[in-house]
Amino acid sequence: MKVFKYSEYIKEELQDTPESYIETALAQLKKKLDKLFDDDIDKDPNKVLSPKELEKVDSKKMSFKDLGIRLESSELSKYSKLYDSLTIKFSDDNNTYALIIMIDIKEAIPEDKEEDFDIDDIEKAYIKFKKYDLDTFEILGQLSKNVELKDINEEFLIDLKIELDDKFSDEDEEFEIETE
């Protein structure tokens, strides 16, 4: 009869759960995005650009303050079994916006069981970006995209807001009736 040592049974590498990796990744993203909104508070509070001035400014040089954007809230949700999410709510003078960033649990499962897994290995996220009327809270438009987690930054959010505003503009377009 062969005697086995206890240490021979403990050979597997222990890793955190996929949920904990996702929670940490979303918490880091939340901290990064909250800081972007906080950085704009330090700038001149009376300097909000008009629509004509905004057209002249490159989106890479714009800030949330230039667009008159204020952070309303940001919170993590871990209630879904498949998708943990981060919800960022912000508003400007006319509308309010909700950005929901979801990470599928499959993104936090290591492909190679032998290699160490890190939160930087979580690459993809799914976003929903919604625009609401500030007075009635009626939804005015929505965009959904699969994105790289590392690409979510101030420039990305500004471009996303401009895309949503252009696509679902609440300005009345000229109405013409063509007659012969």
Secondary structure, 3 states (H helix, E strand, C coil): CCCCCHHHCCCCCCCCCHHHHHHHHHHHHHHHHHHHHHHHHCCCCCCCCCHHHHHHCCCCCCCCCCCCCEEEEEEEECCCCCEEEEEEEEECCCEEEEEEEEEEHHHHCCCCCCCCCCHHHCCEEEEEEEEEECCCCCEEEEEEEEEEHHHCCHHHHHHHHHHHHHHCCCCCCCCCCCCC
